[in-house]
């Protein structure tokens, strides 16, 4: 590797299971695929194994999909850090590793949470000089040209469109390992991936009111109220590996997603999406949700549903589901999501922007 070409250590402390691990694993795989040696340090390999089945949770060192995976150790080990160290979501590397970073003059990147709040643009790319002489740079993912962008693989939307041109029942059968040939032709397929406190009863009641048949696909870890009746069926499905998660979203007409990684993949799916944001103390998450809704600007009925989904009001959810599925609203929502997906995909992706930043800093240090 050339002197100024970045290589990466990524540190991930799992808080929101598939959110933190999902973002870090996707970024690690992307950087490796772009030709840059990458090592992922994770404190809970079992969380990663849920979306990367090849991972062995009890193995301290392994190499999968081009990425070296290390179980975040409690004590120091002898290791040479890569040229760039990324702390994901403000999880600082351990002290012994930071001492190695000082010795090797590593670049230090703080990969922040995704946000549409206006202040993000002002803080993206700002350096912070540390007492040990290292400079930490804040890197903010985001939805505008003045942020770090979103994780996206090459030709992702082309792959999506090619996939969606094929028979949906066959795609689902291949993905989930069970037949889907019995689906009525007009069935609306809903993917439901949510936190346990989601107002699921309201969602199911709202779907049951609609005359169109609905099939709800959801990971089997959740418990649900009794089948709501009407034309709604709930089918539990296994977790799919991260590298096939997009295919699942592409099979669905309406995607309920949670956290950060799934939300971004929902955007790339280009279909109506309802985001359940991770709850924070003093309802700070609702400010972030409002900022994204203001920026994304889906139809008013869709915004009402998304806000209701992030509340505890089951009746409100049921009503907003009914409103959002009204034919004119539904078609406007679909068009909006397709257009927004294309607009976001016209901008540089997160990994490419991160590489440019790191390469530039390595050349000038």
N, C-alpha and C positions, 0 to 999 in steps of 0.2 A: 504494500500500500504506500502511496506517495505521502510525503511528509505532512502536507496540509490537508489530507483527505480524512474526513471524520470517521471514527469508529465510536461505538456507543455502549455505555452502561446505563441501564434503565432501572430505577428503584421503584417498586410498587408495594405499598402497604394496603392490604385489602380491607375496605370498610363496607362498600356497597357490592360485595361479591362480584357479580358479572359486570358491573360498571367499571370499577377500577381495573380489575384483571382484564376485562375486555378491551379497554382502550390501550393498555400497555402491551398486551399480546398482539393486537392489531398493528400498533406502531412498530413493535420489535420485528414482526414478520415483514412489514413493508420496508423498513430500513435495510434488513438483510437481503430482501429481494432486489434492492437497488444497488447491491454490491458492497455494503458496509458491515464489517463484523459487529455483531450486536449480542450483548449479554443482558438477560433479564433477571434481576434479583427480586424475588417475591416472597413475602412472609407466610403465605398460605397457598402452597401449590395445589391443595385439594380444590380450591375455588377455581383455579385455572384449568384443572382436569375436567371440569364440567363442560367446558367449551373447547378443550383441546384434549380429546380422549387418549392421545398417545402419551400424555404426561403421566408420570408415575409419582404420586404425591409423597411417597416415602423415600424417594431418591434425591440426594442432595445435589447431584450434578448430572445433568442430562443435556442432550443436544437434539432439538426437534425443529423441523421446518427451517433449518438454517440458523436457528437461534440457540445460543447457549443459555440454559436455564439453571439458576442457582437458588437453592433455598436460603433465604436471608438468614445468615448465621448470627448467633448471639455473641460470638467472640471473634477476634481478629484471625485472619488467615493471610498467608503470603500470596499476594496477587498484584499484578501490574494493571492499573486502571486503563480503560480506553481513553481516547483523547477528549471525548465528550461524555459528561455524566448528567443524566436527566433524572431529576427528582420529580416524580409524577404526583401532582396534587399536594405539593408542599410536604411530602414525606422525606425529610432530610436523610441522606445516607448516614450510616453509623460513623462515630468519631474516628475509628481506626481507618476507615476508608477515606474520610476527608483528609486525614494526614497523608495518605498516599496521593490524593489529588493535588495537595500542595506541592509535594515532592516532584510530581510529573507535570505540574502547571496545566491541569485539565481545565477545559471549559465546563462551566456549571450552568445548566439550564433548568429553570423551574417551570415545568409544564403545568399550566393552571387549568382549572375547571372551565368548561365551555359556558359562555355567557353572551347574551345579546345586549347587556347593559352598556350604555353609551360611554362610560368611563374606561371600558376595556381598551378602546382604540388608543387612548392616551398613554396607557401603561404597557401596551404590547411592545416588546423589544427593549424596554428600559433595563439598564444595568444597575447592579447594586454591589458596591465594593464591600467585601467581607473583611473582618478583622485579621484573618489569616493571609490576606493579600489576594485571594481569588476573587473573581468577579462573577456574580450570579446574574444571569439574564432571564427576565420574565417573558415567557412565551404563552400568549393567550390564543387558544382556538377561537374561532368566531365565524360570523356569517357575512362580514363585510370585507372589502379589499384592504382595509387598514388593520386587519387582524391576521392571525396565523392560519386561517382557513380551517378546513375540515378534512379528516382522513378519507381518502378515496383512492382506489386502485385504478390503474390505467384502463380505459375503455369500459369502465363499469356500467355505464348507461347503455352502451352498445350490447354488452352481454345481457343486461336486463331485457332489452327490447327483443333480442333474439330468443331468449328463454320464454318470454311471454307469448311469442308467436306459436309456441308448441301447446299441445293439449294439456290443460291444467290438471285433470284427473290423473293422467299418466305421470306428470311431474310430481304431484303429491305422493303418489304410490311409490315412486322411486326414492323420494326423499325420506319418507316416514316408514316405509316397509309394510304398508297395509293398503288394501284396495280402497279406491274412491270412485269406482265406476257407478255406484248406486246414487250419486248425488243428482237431485233434480236439476234440470238445465239452468234454472234461474237462481240457483242458490247463491246467496251472499256469503262469502267466507270471511270470517273475522278472526284475526290473531289476537289473543289476549295474553299479554305478558305484563304483570303488574306486581306492585307490592301487596303484602297480605292485607293491609288496611284499606285497599281500594273499595269503593262503593259498588261491588259487583252485582248485588241484588238489583239496584236501580238500573244498571246496564241491561241485565237480562230481562227485566220487566219492559224496558223500552224496546228492546229487540222483539219481544213477544207480541207487542202491539202492531208491529209492521206486518203486512200481508206477505211480503217476500220471504221465502224460506232462508234461514240463517244457520250456518254451521260455525260454531265457535271452536277454534283450535287453541289449546292452552297446555303448557307444561304440566306434568302430572303431580307437581309438588303442592298444588293449591287445593283447598277444599272449597266447595261451592254450595250454594243453596240447592234445594231439589230442582230437578229439571223444570224450567219455567212454563213448559207447555207451549201451546201455539205452534209456530213453525220454527222453533229454535231447538237445535241439538248441540250439546257440549261434548266434544271429543277430546280426551286427554291424549297428549302426544309426548314422545320423549324429547329431551334436549337434542338439538342438532349441533354439530361442530360449528365453530365460528366461521369456517370457510364455506359453509353451506347455509348459513343463517339468511343471507340475502335471498337465496332461492325460495326460502319459506315466505319471506315478506312479499316476494314477487308473485306468489300464488294467491295472495289475499287481497280482498277488496278494501278492507278497513283494518288498520293495524293499531292496536293499543300497545304502546311500548313504554319502557321505564328506563330511568337513568340516562347516561350520556351516550354510550356506544350504540345502544339499540335505537336511540332517538335519531342519531345521524344516519344509521342504516335505513330507518324509516323515511327520512328525507330523500335518500337516493332511490327508494322504491317508487317514488312519484305517485303514491296512492294516498287517499285520506288517512291521516294519522292523528292519534290522540296520545299526547305525551303526559305520563305521570312523572313529575319531577321529584327528586329525592327530598324528603322533608328535612327542614332545618329549624333550629330553635328560633322562636319569635317570628315564625312564618317568613323568614328571609327568603325562602325558596319561591314564595308567591311573587315577590318583586322581580325575580329572575324570569319567572313564567310570564308575567305581564310584559316585560321587556321583549321577550321573544315573540309574543303574540302581536305586540305593536309593530315589530319589525317585519314579521312574516305576513301579517294581515290576511289570514284566511277569512272566509265569509263569517258574518256575525254569528250565525247559528252554530258554526263549528267552534268559534271562540268560546261561546257559552258552554258548549259541551266539554271542551278541554278544561275550562275553569271549574265546572261542576265536578269533573272527574278527579280534580285535585282538592275536593272538599269531602265532607262526610255526609252530604245531603243526598240520600238515596232517591228521594222523590224528584229532586231537581235534576239528577242524572237521567232518570227515566224520561222526564219531559224533554230535556235537551237532546236526548237520543232521537226521540220522535221528530223533533224539529229539524235536526241535522240530516235525517234520512228522507225528508220531503224531496220529491224528485228534482225540483228546480234548484234547491240548495245543494243537494248531493252532486248534481252535474257541475255546478259552479265550483264546488269544493274539489272535485276531481281535476277540473281544468287548472285550478290554482296550484294544486300540488304538482302536477306535471310541469307547469311553467316554472315554478320555484325550483324544482329539481334541476331543470336545464340551466336556469340562471346561476345557481350555485356551482354547478359543474363547469361553467365557463371560466371559473377562477382557479388560480393555482391551488393545488392540494396542500395539506398540512405538512406532509413529509418532505415535499419538494422545497417548501419555504423554510422548514427547519434546516435542511441541508445547506441551503444558500446562506443562511445566517451563520451556521457553524463554520462553513468553509471560509467565509469572509473574516470571521474572528480569528481563525487559526492562522490565516495568512498575515494578519496584522499584529499578532501578539509579540 
